[in-house]
Amino acid sequence: MFLTDNGSAMWLYVILWGVGAVLALVGMIRGKAGLAILWYVFLMLTWVAGYFGAWVAQEGDRYTRAWMSAALYGGNGINALGAFYLMRRIDETRATDITEAHKIVRRDE
């Protein structure tokens, strides 16, 4: 609610999630989900910013649980970013192994 002016701009967030769904679908078809994962990380960090901003901007009542939501969404974003880099590393290793195998096959021919 902090980032959407009490919900009046929530339509923008719905559109952003729709873009994420399309990216995920295209990623599933192509077999590459990297862009969809990065988009998900962006959305999670947007939520972190909103909850953290709401927590900081509150006057008087510092014992709200907005910081807990910021930590939860931040953890989700960090985990997804870690999965992205792990998948990228696995793909690079697999490509290197395949290249090395091709070199061995060509040498034996």
ROFIBA-630817 format. One record per residue (C-alpha): residue number from 1; x, y, z. Coordinates in Angstrom, 1 decimal. Layout:
BEGIN
  num      px      py      pz
  NUM       X       Y       Z
...
//
This chain:
BEGIN
  num      px      py      pz
    1     0.0     0.0     0.0
    2     3.0     2.3     0.7
    3     4.2     2.1    -2.9
    4     0.8     2.0    -4.6
    5    -0.7     5.1    -2.8
    6    -3.1     3.0    -0.7
    7    -4.0     0.7    -3.6
    8    -4.8     3.3    -6.3
    9    -1.8     2.2    -8.4
   10    -2.2    -1.5    -7.7
   11    -3.0    -2.1   -11.4
   12     0.6    -1.4   -12.2
   13     1.8    -4.2   -10.0
   14    -0.8    -6.6   -11.6
   15     0.7    -5.7   -15.0
   16     4.2    -6.3   -13.7
   17     3.2    -9.8   -12.5
   18     1.5   -10.4   -15.8
   19     4.8    -9.6   -17.6
   20     6.5   -12.0   -15.2
   21     4.0   -14.7   -16.2
   22     4.6   -14.2   -19.9
   23     8.4   -14.3   -19.3
   24     8.0   -17.5   -17.4
   25     5.9   -19.0   -20.2
   26     8.4   -18.0   -22.9
   27    11.2   -19.3   -20.7
   28     9.5   -22.7   -20.3
   29     9.0   -22.9   -24.1
   30    12.6   -22.0   -24.8
   31    14.1   -24.0   -21.9
   32    15.7   -20.9   -20.4
   33    14.2   -19.3   -17.4
   34    16.9   -16.8   -16.6
   35    15.0   -13.6   -17.5
   36    11.9   -14.7   -15.7
   37    13.9   -15.4   -12.5
   38    15.6   -12.0   -12.7
   39    12.1   -10.4   -13.2
   40    10.9   -12.3   -10.1
   41    13.9   -11.0    -8.1
   42    13.0    -7.5    -9.2
   43     9.4    -7.9    -8.1
   44    10.5    -9.3    -4.7
   45    12.9    -6.4    -4.2
   46    10.1    -4.0    -5.0
   47     8.0    -5.5    -2.2
   48    11.0    -5.3     0.1
   49    11.3    -1.6    -0.7
   50     7.6    -1.0    -0.1
   51     7.5    -2.8     3.2
   52    10.8    -1.3     4.4
   53     9.7     2.2     3.3
   54     6.4     1.7     5.1
   55     8.2     0.6     8.3
   56    10.6     3.5     8.2
   57     7.9     6.1     7.4
   58     5.6     5.1    10.2
   59     5.4     7.7    12.9
   60     5.2     6.7    16.5
   61     4.5     3.0    16.2
   62     7.8     1.4    15.5
   63     6.6    -2.1    16.5
   64     4.9    -2.9    13.3
   65     5.7    -6.1    11.5
   66     6.4    -4.5     8.1
   67    10.1    -5.2     8.6
   68     9.3    -8.9     8.9
   69     7.6    -8.9     5.5
   70    10.5    -7.0     4.0
   71    12.9    -9.7     5.4
   72    10.6   -12.5     4.0
   73    10.4   -11.1     0.5
   74    14.1   -10.1     0.6
   75    15.0   -13.7     1.4
   76    12.8   -15.0    -1.4
   77    14.6   -12.6    -3.8
   78    18.0   -13.6    -2.6
   79    17.2   -17.3    -2.9
   80    15.9   -16.8    -6.5
   81    19.0   -14.8    -7.4
   82    21.2   -17.6    -6.0
   83    19.3   -20.2    -8.0
   84    19.8   -18.0   -11.1
   85    23.6   -17.9   -10.7
   86    23.7   -21.6    -9.8
   87    21.8   -22.5   -13.0
   88    24.0   -20.3   -15.0
   89    27.2   -21.9   -13.6
   90    25.7   -25.4   -14.2
   91    25.0   -24.4   -17.9
   92    28.5   -23.1   -18.3
   93    30.1   -26.2   -16.9
   94    27.9   -28.4   -19.0
   95    28.8   -26.5   -22.2
   96    32.5   -26.8   -21.3
   97    32.2   -30.5   -20.7
   98    30.4   -31.0   -24.0
   99    33.0   -29.0   -25.8
  100    35.8   -31.1   -24.3
  101    34.0   -34.3   -25.3
  102    33.7   -33.1   -28.9
  103    37.4   -32.3   -28.9
  104    38.2   -35.8   -27.7
  105    35.9   -37.4   -30.3
  106    37.4   -35.4   -33.2
  107    40.9   -36.3   -32.0
  108    40.0   -40.0   -32.1
  109    38.6   -39.9   -35.6
//
